[in-house]
Amino acid sequence: MSEQADNIKTQQSEGEPSEVKAPENKEKSFSLANELLEWAESFVFAIFVIIMLFTFIFRIVQVDGPSMEDTLHDGDRLILNHFNYTPKRGDIVVLNSRGLNETIIKRVIAVEGDTISIDFTNGKVILNGEELKEDYIKEPTYLQEGRAIDNLTIGEGQVFVIGDNRNHSTDSRSSAVGVVDIDDILGEAVFRLYPVSDIGSVG
């Protein structure tokens, strides 16, 4: 009788339940599902951030025409910053021209309070009594477009803009464009996205 009891006890101790483990393939499936869910959430969040950035801070525009050569070229794609932007001398800006009834891209040469003159014979721009140093232009400024720019003072909330390709650009020298209201500026060109060979900041 004691032998049988001992056998029963031995069988019971040998048959004690061990720790139950989930099948390995189920664990892998669960882990993969979690990773996919996390990736999807990150992707959706990234898309949301990009949409917000390009709605409230940045815009993408394409250059049309040769007026900003050799700084920019026809077909270049640029990122504009239009958040809390105030134009400064030397900035490249995109603006709505009311006179031309189109969007154009030019460089800011003078801001409110500046006085500008252009010597169309020698191709020199005089800003506040001093010759403007312009290493970005394709050639000197000979194109007059029918009106003299002589000691023109830029009014409050306005800027004077010219294309870098001075003799192939319709800009503030023309009565069709004239001095530009800051409210008509869409933003500053800050980065070139395309072509890939020229990707980088714009200046």
Backbone torsions as a table, in degrees:
resi	resn	phi	psi	omega
1	MET	NA	-42.5	179.5
2	SER	-68.7	-31.9	177.0
3	GLU	-64.0	-43.3	179.3
4	GLN	-63.9	-40.1	179.3
5	ALA	-63.5	-41.8	179.1
6	ASP	-62.5	-40.2	179.5
7	ASN	-63.6	-41.3	179.1
8	ILE	-62.6	-43.6	-179.3
9	LYS	-63.3	-41.4	-179.2
10	THR	-63.6	-43.5	179.8
11	GLN	-63.8	-37.4	-179.8
12	GLN	-67.5	-43.1	-178.6
13	SER	-67.3	-36.5	178.7
14	GLU	-71.1	-28.5	-177.3
15	GLY	-96.2	15.7	179.4
16	GLU	-61.5	139.6	-176.6
17	PRO	-62.7	134.7	176.9
18	SER	-95.0	171.1	-178.1
19	GLU	-65.2	132.7	-178.0
20	VAL	-88.3	127.7	179.6
21	LYS	-112.9	142.0	176.7
22	ALA	-70.7	147.3	177.5
23	PRO	-57.0	141.2	-174.1
24	GLU	-60.9	-37.7	-178.5
25	ASN	-66.3	-31.3	177.4
26	LYS	-69.5	-38.8	178.5
27	GLU	-62.6	-43.2	-179.7
28	LYS	-63.8	-42.1	179.9
29	SER	-62.5	-42.2	179.6
30	PHE	-64.6	-43.1	179.8
31	SER	-64.3	-42.7	179.4
32	LEU	-63.7	-41.1	178.7
33	ALA	-61.9	-40.9	178.3
34	ASN	-63.5	-42.8	-179.6
35	GLU	-63.9	-42.9	178.7
36	LEU	-63.4	-39.8	178.6
37	LEU	-64.8	-44.1	178.9
38	GLU	-63.5	-41.1	179.7
39	TRP	-63.7	-42.9	179.8
40	ALA	-63.3	-41.5	179.0
41	GLU	-63.8	-42.5	179.3
42	SER	-64.2	-40.0	-179.4
43	PHE	-64.8	-46.3	-179.9
44	VAL	-62.5	-41.6	179.3
45	PHE	-64.3	-41.9	179.3
46	ALA	-62.2	-42.9	178.5
47	ILE	-62.8	-40.9	179.2
48	PHE	-61.7	-44.7	180.0
49	VAL	-62.8	-43.7	-179.9
50	ILE	-61.4	-44.3	179.3
51	ILE	-61.0	-43.0	179.3
52	MET	-63.8	-42.3	-179.5
53	LEU	-61.9	-45.9	-175.7
54	PHE	-82.6	-5.8	173.3
55	THR	-89.9	-42.9	-171.3
56	PHE	-109.3	-17.1	-175.3
57	ILE	-122.8	-48.8	-174.3
58	PHE	-117.1	157.8	171.2
59	ARG	-137.9	157.4	174.8
60	ILE	-112.4	130.1	179.8
61	VAL	-130.9	162.0	177.8
62	GLN	-118.8	134.7	178.4
63	VAL	-73.4	135.1	179.9
64	ASP	-125.2	109.7	177.7
65	GLY	104.7	174.2	-173.4
66	PRO	-98.3	8.5	-168.8
67	SER	-67.3	-15.2	-179.6
68	MET	-110.6	11.4	175.8
69	GLU	-65.3	147.4	2.4
70	ASP	-93.5	11.9	179.7
71	THR	-73.0	-48.1	178.5
72	LEU	-127.8	156.3	-178.2
73	HIS	-128.6	159.0	178.1
74	ASP	-54.9	128.7	179.6
75	GLY	95.3	-12.4	176.5
76	ASP	-59.5	141.8	175.5
77	ARG	-110.8	129.0	-171.7
78	LEU	-124.8	152.9	170.7
79	ILE	-99.2	129.1	176.4
80	LEU	-101.4	140.3	169.2
81	ASN	-101.6	121.7	179.4
82	HIS	-124.7	13.9	-178.8
83	PHE	-91.4	118.5	176.5
84	ASN	52.1	43.6	-173.6
85	TYR	-96.8	134.1	173.1
86	THR	-123.3	121.0	-175.7
87	PRO	-65.0	144.4	178.2
88	LYS	-128.5	160.1	176.3
89	ARG	-57.0	135.3	178.2
90	GLY	93.0	-13.8	178.7
91	ASP	-69.1	144.1	170.8
92	ILE	-96.8	122.5	-173.1
93	VAL	-125.8	153.4	172.0
94	VAL	-108.0	133.6	-175.0
95	LEU	-142.5	157.1	172.8
96	ASN	-89.9	114.7	177.3
97	SER	-89.1	116.3	-179.5
98	ARG	-68.9	-37.9	-178.9
99	GLY	-68.4	-39.8	179.5
100	LEU	-85.9	-16.3	-176.9
101	ASN	57.6	43.9	178.3
102	GLU	-156.1	168.6	178.0
103	THR	-94.5	131.2	-177.5
104	ILE	-130.4	160.5	178.3
105	ILE	-122.0	128.0	-176.0
106	LYS	-146.4	175.3	176.4
107	ARG	-106.3	136.3	177.4
108	VAL	-75.3	123.1	-179.7
109	ILE	-103.4	-35.7	-178.0
110	ALA	-142.8	146.5	179.4
111	VAL	-118.6	177.5	-175.0
112	GLU	-53.3	135.0	-180.0
113	GLY	93.0	-18.5	177.9
114	ASP	-75.1	152.8	173.3
115	THR	-117.2	128.2	-174.9
116	ILE	-125.2	139.9	173.3
117	SER	-134.0	149.3	177.5
118	ILE	-127.5	124.1	174.7
119	ASP	-91.1	97.5	-174.9
120	PHE	-73.3	-14.0	177.3
121	THR	-77.4	-45.8	-179.6
122	ASN	-93.9	-7.9	178.3
123	GLY	74.3	25.1	-175.9
124	LYS	-106.7	144.1	175.6
125	VAL	-106.8	127.8	-179.3
126	ILE	-109.3	118.7	-179.2
127	LEU	-116.6	119.7	-179.2
128	ASN	51.9	41.0	174.8
129	GLY	86.4	-2.8	-178.6
130	GLU	-125.1	144.8	178.9
131	GLU	-65.0	132.0	-178.8
132	LEU	-79.3	125.9	177.0
133	LYS	-83.2	118.0	-172.2
134	GLU	-130.0	86.8	179.9
135	ASP	-81.2	-3.1	-176.6
136	TYR	-95.5	-10.6	-174.8
137	ILE	-80.3	153.1	179.3
138	LYS	-77.1	-36.6	179.5
139	GLU	-159.9	161.9	-179.2
140	PRO	-58.3	162.9	-172.8
141	THR	-88.5	92.4	179.0
142	TYR	-102.2	-23.8	-176.0
143	LEU	-73.6	119.3	-176.2
144	GLN	-95.2	-30.4	-179.7
145	GLU	57.9	36.0	167.5
146	GLY	86.1	-3.9	178.5
147	ARG	-142.0	147.7	-179.7
148	ALA	-82.4	141.9	173.2
149	ILE	-112.4	95.7	-173.2
150	ASP	-131.7	108.9	-178.5
151	ASN	51.8	47.4	177.3
152	LEU	-83.1	120.7	178.9
153	THR	-94.6	129.7	-177.4
154	ILE	-80.3	128.2	-176.4
155	GLY	-76.6	173.0	-179.8
156	GLU	-62.6	134.3	178.1
157	GLY	71.3	22.8	-179.3
158	GLN	-130.5	161.8	174.9
159	VAL	-140.3	158.9	176.2
160	PHE	-110.1	126.2	-175.0
161	VAL	-123.9	146.1	176.4
162	ILE	-141.6	149.0	173.6
163	GLY	-77.1	150.2	-179.9
164	ASP	-68.0	-27.4	175.2
165	ASN	-88.4	75.5	-162.5
166	ARG	-52.4	-35.2	-174.7
167	ASN	-98.3	10.8	175.4
168	HIS	-138.0	47.2	-177.0
169	SER	-145.5	133.2	171.8
170	THR	-99.2	117.9	-170.5
171	ASP	-150.3	-151.0	-174.6
172	SER	-65.6	-12.3	173.9
173	ARG	-70.3	-22.9	-177.5
174	SER	-93.4	141.6	177.3
175	SER	-66.2	-18.9	178.5
176	ALA	-71.0	-26.0	179.2
177	VAL	-108.4	-56.7	178.8
178	GLY	64.1	-166.9	176.7
179	VAL	-68.5	137.9	-170.0
180	VAL	-101.7	134.5	173.4
181	ASP	-72.9	137.5	179.7
182	ILE	-58.0	-32.6	-179.3
183	ASP	-63.4	-19.5	179.9
184	ASP	-87.3	-4.9	-179.4
185	ILE	-84.2	126.5	-178.9
186	LEU	-83.6	-25.4	179.4
187	GLY	159.2	175.1	179.7
188	GLU	-99.4	134.5	174.6
189	ALA	-74.4	118.8	-174.5
190	VAL	-117.9	-20.0	-174.8
191	PHE	-152.2	137.2	177.2
192	ARG	-99.1	123.5	179.0
193	LEU	-90.6	-30.4	-173.7
194	TYR	-148.8	140.8	5.7
195	PRO	-74.1	158.1	-176.8
196	VAL	-59.8	-32.4	-178.7
197	SER	-65.6	-22.7	-178.7
198	ASP	-113.7	16.6	-176.8
199	ILE	-61.3	137.8	-179.3
200	GLY	149.0	-174.3	-177.2
201	SER	-68.9	155.3	-179.2
202	VAL	-107.7	136.0	-179.8
203	GLY	-150.8	NA	NA
